[in-house]
Amino acid sequence: MRKMGYIVTTTVVLVVITLMHVRASPMGSAAKEGMVHRTVLDTEANYVLLWTPRERDIIFEVHVATTGYVGLGFSPSGGMKGADIILGWVNDLTGEVILHDRYAPGYGIPIIDKTQDVELIEGYQNDTHTVLKFSRLWDSCDDEDYKITDDTVRIIWAYNYMDPEGEMDMMIHHKRGTKSMYLNESPFTMRELPDDVKTFDVVANNARLPNTIDTIYWCKIYKIPSVERKAQIIGFVPLIQKENIEHVHHMVLYECHLPDSEIMASFLDIDGAQCHTKNMPPSWKYCSIPLIAWAIGSEGEMYPEHVGFPIGEEHGGFTYFMMEIHYDNPNLRQDVVDNSGLRVFYTEKVRKYDAGNVALGHNVSPTLIVPPGQKWLTVGHCASECTEFLPPGGLNVFHGMLHSHLLGSSLRLRHIRNGVELPRILEDKTYDFNFQQNRVLKNEVNILPGDHIIMECGYDSTKLKTPTYGGLTTNEEMCLGFLAYYPRIDFMFCGSNPPMKNIYESVGFEEIYSMDDWSIEEEGEEEEAEPALNPSNNTSEYEELKMWLGLGLITAKSPEKYDGMTLLDVFDNASFWLDSEWISQFQNITAYGEHRMTCGRNLRNTEKKRKWEQTTINYPNFIPLEENAGCSSQ
């Protein structure tokens, strides 16, 4: 990127409670008990999950449109294998409520755990629905149970229209599915908004996906709605064209800040075009401050009551902005035309603080290299050399999002101050590429001048035979964090990457014939291109964005055994990746060695242009945060 009342405990494996059949509204119990969170797990609203997080446990309540059995599980991968499953039903003849704590070693009927760590609270059914309410410890200290944390939890669900004939004698589910969620926070719900809140839609205008390329970035320029006085953006929801859900990977709105922003007016009538190519007008590069970041899985975001993003240059905001949509079409579906976008909420009832966004992490670059067959770590730094210009009171972070691509498994933003690691700003040890919801921080985090932020991405490439490189496409990798903060300052990006020289020297290249400069140089004033861009409706005009091809430009001159070989030639050799000793050394070089840090600011209050400052930094020495690996149920 350039961006969610009867209690019975027994020592036997079967937990049974006798209740009379109850004829009631399927949602009656939830309203009575005041459950905190609610979500619908299926597309037909036949499976409703409610839950209340507590200090040691979670209360769950399921309302399912069946009089048969119901399953709710927690899965490491989103599938049945290895999942911790709660299975229950109400006997049609006796009214007995049966609830089991089970485990699925494979894809057959889940086995009943030796230790029952689920406590039944209530259960009943009426003519249409089954309702089960139970509690479950966050961590039961049972190897057959899933440890639930603040990280992404892959919920699996299933139900059958019939009761089982016996504990291990049941028909396969009629309906099933999976949904990733945050169980210790509320899923996004669109609340009723006051009269002062207005909306504007930012949508693609018949963006045509190429028939022969699997990934593109599509951009279009927009102007804010006319406002009589200062206004602030306070939230957004996605508007995804239903038939194109599989293709819309992420969307980002970027503020545009130029010496003369009115040059952007000439692009408003253009339907849109492929971005990040040599044909993109130079002025579009000044649309670089992230405003809104949406990715697959996110249902939108509403900001806290004390913050908003200002609009209008005369009010410290922006007048023009660019929408970037990353389209993914791995199956090369033909002739796809899209009109997806975002609905943005704003108000002229100004909130206390103006907010800003900053992107942190590893620069989007082929220097991000994930060897095949590994559990790998990539880092990006925002060191004190960049944070030293923050205001004396620092920045207050109120929400953020972690982002990588298909290999991402564990992501975190580490916060270092005066040689001591503070609590993580954001962390997700079970990251799901298909669920990238902005996370609202329970307590705002204060980043002070001189703090050092480290973005860490753990990747799992154990099933791959070839390396993966950093880049823009889905099959390439990223390692980024997006933070929303206040008070608003000129701060848009802070990241790093290992120098390319360190990469090729680690392979054994001593001298090279040529090498492109991978650094981001401060941009001069470029001559603006003719604004009448072709809207790229001709798919033959699209370019493939394969940043890793640049590795083919680095050609060895010595030693003799590598003479004429490119870095890409070496990495394309499967036998090269069999050297475990070199891979270990390469991990140390790229994760803990020297980095070149880029500090990006938009000096709109002075020079009115972008400024990229580069500094060579080293991995900091600090006392790490103590990890709590013990069992919490004792």
N, C-alpha and C positions, 0 to 999 in steps of 0.2 A: 504494500500500500504506500502510495505517496501521500504515500499515505496510510440467572429464576424456586341402670347402672350396676353392672354386676362384674365382679372381678373374681376369677378363679385361677389359682395356681396349684399345680399338682406335680408330682415327680414322674408321672407316667408320660408317655409320648403323646397321648391324645388329650387335648384340652376340650372338655365338653361342658356346655351349660344349657339348661332347658328353659326355653321361653315359650310363651304362647305366640301363635301367629299374630302379627300386628299389622293392621291396615293403616298406613300412614303415608304422608308425602315423603318421597325419597330424600328430600332435603331437610325434613323437620328436625332431625337430631342435631344436625350441624348448627342450625340457627339457635336451638335451645342451649347447646354447649358453648357456642361462640368460638368456633374454630378460627384460627388466625388466617391461614392461607387456603386458597382454593384454586384448582386448575382442572381443565378438561384434558384427558389424556388421548382421546380418540377424536376423529373428525366428525362423528355423528353425535357427540355429547352423550354417549351411552355409558361412559366410564368417567366418573367424577372423583377426584382425589382431594381430600381436605387434610390439613395437618397443622399441628401446633408444636413448634420447637420449644423444649424446656431445657433446663440446665443439664440433666443427665440423660433424658430420653426425648422421644418424639411421640406425640399422639397422632395416629393416622386414622382416617375414616374414609371408607370407599363406598360409593353409591353406584351400583352397576345395574344396567337394564337386563337382568337375567334372574331366573329362579334356580339356576344351577350353581356350579362352583365358580369361585373368583380367585385369581392369583395376582399378587403384587410382589415384584422382586427388585433387587439391587444387583446390577451386573457390572463386572469390570470392563466389559467390552460392548455392552448393548445387546448381546445375544444370551441365549439360555445357558450355554455351557459355562460352568463356574459360578452361576448366579445364586444368590441367597434369596429364597422365595417364601413368602407367606401365602398359604393356600387355605381357603375356608369356604364353607357353605352352610345353609340352613336346611336340615332334613325336612323334606316336604310332608312326611307323615307324622313325625314326632315333635317338630319344632326345635330340635336340638341344634345348637350352633357349634360347629366344629371348626377349629382353627389349628393349623400346624405351622411350625417353623421347619422349613425344608431346605434342602441343598440340591443343586442340579449338577452332578459330575459330568453329565453328557446331555444328550438331547432326548432322553427318555423321561419317564415319570419321575419327578423330583423325589428323592428319598427323605424320610423324616429324620431330623437331627436327633442325635443322642441327648442333647441338652435343648430344652425348649426355652428360648429366650424372648418369646413374644407373649405378652399378657393381654388376654381378651378383656375388653371392657363392656362391650355391648354388641349384640347382633340380632337381626331380624330380617324378615322379608314380607313383602305384600304381593299383590297380584302381578306386579311388573318388575320390582327391584329387590336386590339383595343389598343390605347395609351391614358392614362390619366395622367395628371400632376397636382399636387395640393400641398398645404402647410397645415401643421398641427402643432399647438403649442405643445411644450413639455408637458405643463400642462395648460389645458383650464379652470380649476377650475369648470368644469361641472361634476356633480356626475355620469352622464351617459357616460363620456369619461374616457379612460385609461390614467393615468399619465405616460408618457414615461420618463425613466431615463437612467442612465448609466448601470443599471442592465440588466440582461438577459431579453429580450423581446420575448415572444412567438407569432410569426407572424402566423396568419392563412390566408389562401387564398382559393379562389374558383372562378369558372367561368362556364357559361352556353353558349351553342352555339346559343341561341335565346335571343332576347330582351324581357323584361317583357311586358305584355299587359297593365299593369298599375302599379302604385307605389307599391301597396301591392298585386299584382297579377302576380306572377312569378313562373316558374317551379323550382324545386330543381336543384342545381348545377350538372353539368356533371362531373366536376373534383374538387377536394379539397385536402387540405393538411395543414401541419403545419411545421414550422421551427423556432428553437430558434436562436437568434442573439443578437449581441451587436450593437445598432443603432448609438452609438456615436463614433464608431471606425470602421476601415476598416476590412472587412472579409479577411481571408487569401487568397492570390492569389499567385500562383507560378510565380515569375518574371523570365525574361531571365537572366541567370547567366553568368558571364565572363568566359573566357577560363581557368583561373587558378583554377576554382572550380571543384573538383572531387567528386565522389560518391562511397559509398559501401553499399551493402544491408545486413541487419541483419534480417534473416527470420527463422521461425521455420522449422524444418525438419521433416515433417510428424508427428506433435504432435497429439497424439490420445487422444481424450476426453473420460473419463469413461462413461459407459452406465448407471451407477447406482448412480452417485454422481453429484449434480447440480453445484458445484463450485470447481475448482482446480487452483493452481498456478503452472505454468510450467516454468522451467528455463533451460538455456543453456549457456555454456561458449564460448566466441569468442575472437579473437585476432585482433588488429587494422591492417589495411593494411600497407605494407612496405612503409616507407617514408624516403627520403634522408636527410631531414632536419626538423626543427620544423614545425608542422602543427597544425591547429585548426579546430574544428568542428564549422560550422556556421549555421546549420539548419537541418531540417528533414521533411519528409512527411511520412504518414502511407502507408503501402502496405497491405491492408486487402483483404483476399481471399473472393470474392464476395458472395459465398454461405455460408460463415461463419460469415457475418457481425453481426448477432444476438448474436454470442458467444464471440467475442473478446471485453472484457470489458475495460481493460487498459493494457498498456505495459510500462515497465520502463527499462532503461539501467542503470546499476550500474557499477561504476569503481571498479576494484579489486586492492587492495593494501596489499601486504604481505611482510614479511621479504625477502622471496625468491619467487617472482611472477612466476618464471618459473615452479613451481609446477602445475600451471594452464594449462600448455601445454598438460599435460596428459589427460585433459578433452575435448580437442578440437574435437576429433573424436566421442565423445558421442552425440547421436542425441538430448538428452535432458531428463529431468526427473522432477518429481514432486518435488517442493521445499517447504521449511518451515516445513519439517518433520524431524524425528529423523534419517532418512536415508540419509539426505543431507550431503555431505562431509564437515567437519569443515572449510576447506579453503574457501568454497563458502560464509561463513558468513563474510569474509573480503571483499566481493563485496557488499559494503553498501553505497557508496557515490552516490547519484542520479545524473545522467548525463542528461538523457532525460526522460521526463514523458509525455506520450500520454494517453488520455482517450477518451471514446466514444463522438462523436460530434466534436472532433478536426480534422482539415484538415492539420495540420502541423504548422511549425514555422520557420521563418528566423530571425536570431539575428541582432541587430544593427551593423552598419559598424565598430564600434570601439571595438567590443568584439568577443571572440571566446573561445571555450573550448580546452585546449591543449591536444594533444595526444603524447604518448611516455614518458615513465618514465624518460628518460634522459633529457626531456624538461619540467619537472614539471607536466606531465600529467599521463597517464596510458597506459599500454600495453595490458592488458587483461580486459575484461568486461563481465558482465553477463546480459542477457536479461531475464526479468521476464514477463510472460503473464498471466493475470488473465482471465481465461475462465469461462463463465457463460452458463449453460445449464439447465434452470429451467424446461423445458418440457421434459428433458431426451431424446432428439433426439439421435438416435442410430448410432453408428459407425462413429462418426465425426472425420475426419482427417484434420488438418489445417497446412497451410504454410504461415501464415501472418507474418508481421514484419514491419520494418522501412527502409526507404532509407535515409542515412545520407550524408550530404554535408560537405566537408572539403576543406581546401586550405592551401598551403604552403606559400601563401602571407600573412605573419603574421600580425594580427591586433594589435592595441595598447595595449589592456588589455587581460590578461587571466581571464576567468570567472569560477565561481563555482556555485554549487547548494546546497541549504540547505532545509531540510524538518522541518516544525514547527507544533506544535499542541498538541493534546491529544495522549499520547502513545497508540498504538494499543493494547487494553486490555479490558477484560470483566468488568473492573471498570467503563467503559463507559456504563451507564445504562439509557435507555430512557423508562420511565413508559408508559403504554398504555393510550390512551385518553387524551393526553396532548399537549400543545405547550411548548417545553422543550428547555433548554439552556445547552450546554456543552462547557467547556473552556479548553484550554491547554496553558501553560505558557512557555515563554523563558525569564527568568528573568535576572537581572543584574549580578547575580552570574555566568551566562554563557556568556553573551555578554561582560563582562569586559576584556576578552582577545583579543577582536577585535583590529585591528591596530588603531593608533591614529586618522587617517582620516576616520575610519569606513568602512562600506561596502556600495556600490552603487547598489541598486536593480533596474534592468531594465525590468524584466517581471516576471510573476508568475501565479500560478494556484491554485484555491481553490478546495478542494475535500471532499465530503462526499458520502454517499450512498443514498438509496431510500427515507429516511425520511428527508433528508436535504432540508431546505426551505430558510434559510437566513444565509449567511456565511460572516465573515469579519475578517481581521487582524488589530488589534488595536495597536497603536504605542505610548508608554508612555516615556516621557523624563523629568526628574527632577520634577515629580509629576504633569505633564500637558500632556493631550492627544493631540497628533499631528494629522493631517489628516490621514485617514485610508490608509494603504498600499494597500489593496485590499478589495473590498466589493461587495457583490451581494445579494440584499434583495429578489430576485426572482430566486434563484438558481434552475437550471434544471439538474438533474442527467444525462440526455441524451445529455447534451451539456457542455463539459468540455474543452473549448478552452483556451490555454494559453493567458493571457492578457498582452499586451505591455503597460507599464506605460507611460502616456503622459509626466510626469516629473519623472526622476529617484528619488528614495527615498534613503536618506542617513541614515543608522543605525549606531549609534555611540556606543563606549564602555559605558556600564552601562545602555543602553536603555532596556526597558521591552516591550516585544511583547506578545500580547494575541490573540490566535486564538479562535474565538467564532463561534459555530455552533448552529443555531436554527433549531430544528426538529419539524415536525408535525406528531404526532402519534395519532391524534384524531379518526382515523378510525380503530385503532387496539384494540384488547382485551387482548393481551399479551405483555410483555415487550420485548424490543430489546436491545441486548448487543453489545459491541464493539468487533470487530474481522475482519477477512480477507474476509469472504464471502459477497456476495451482500446483503443478508438479514440481515447481521450484520451491524454495523455502524463504520464509521471513521470520524475523524475531523482533517484534515490536510491542510496545505498550503505549496506550493513549490515555493521557490524564487530563481531566477537566479541573480547573483551579480558579481561585480568585486571590488577590486582585489581579486584574488583567494587565499584562505587560507584553513587550515585544519579544516573544519567545515561542518559536514554532517547532524546533527540532533539536535534539541532542543525541548523538549516537557515535558509534565507532566501528572500526573493523581492523583486522590485522593487515599490515602493509603487504602488497602483492610481492614485494621483494622477499619477505619472510616466507611466503608460500612457496615460491619457486626455489629458493635456496634449501628449503626443507626436503625437497625432492632430490636435490643434488645438482641443480643448475648452478654453475659458478659465474658465467658470463652469458649475457643474452644479446641477440641482434637488435631486438626492438621490444618495447613494451608501452602500451597505452597508459596514460596517466589515469589511474582509477580514482584519484582524489576529486573532490568537488571544489572547483576554483571559484573565487569571487567573480560574479558575472559583471561584464561591462554592459554598456548600453548597446544593445543589438538593434539593428534596423528592423522595424516591424514588417512582417510579411503582409502581402495583400490579404485583406480580411475576408474576401469572398471565397472561403474554403469550400471545397467539394464536400458535401455531407457524407461522403464515403458509402453511398448506397451501392456502389459497384464493389463487390466483395473482392475483386482481383486487386484492388488498391490497398488492401490491408497488409500490414507487415507482421511477421512473426516476431514476438518479443522474447528472444532467447538470449539472456544476458551471458550465459555460460559460454556462448560461442566466442566471446572475447578472450577466453583462455587459450584459444587457438592462435592468438596474435603474439603470444609470448614464446619466442623461439630460442632455444639454447645454442650458444656458440661454443661453450666448453662446459664440462670436459668432453673429450672426443666422443665418448660413447653416446652422448646425447646430442651431438652436433646435428642441427637441422630439425630436431624434434620439438614439438610444441608441448606446452604444459597439458593441453587437452589430449595429446597423443599418449602421454604418460598415464593420465587418469582414465583413459578409455581402455587401458590394458588390464583385464580382469586379474591377472596374476599379481599385479602391483599391490592390490588390496589384500593379499594373503600375508603380507609382512606385518604381523601384530606388533612387533617392537617399534616399527616406524609409525604405525597408527597411534600408539601410545605417546610417542614423542610429538606427533602432529597435534594431538589433543592438547598437550601442554602449551605448545606454541600458539595455537589459535585461541584457546580459552584463557590462558594465564600469562601469555607473553605480551609483547609490545603491541599497542593499538594506536591508530590515528583517529583522534576524536574530532568530530564536526559539530560546531556549535552554530546553529542557524537562528538568526534574528531578522526581523523585518523592521528596519529603522524608519518607520513611516513618520515619526515625529521630527526627524532631522534630515537625513539624506534622502528619504523617501525611496529607498531601494533595499533589496535583500543583501544580507551580508553573511557569508559563510567563513567562520574562523576555524582554522585547523591547528591542532596541537598533538604532539606525540606524548602518550601517557603510558604508564605501566599499571599492572593489576595492583590494587592497594593492599597494604597490610592492615588487618583489622581483627578484632575479637568477634567471631561469628555468634549469631543468635543461638542460644541453647535450644536444641530440638527436644520436644517432649515426645519420646517414643514409647512411654509406658502405657499400660492399659488404664483407661479412665473409669472403668466400672467398679474398680476395687475401692 
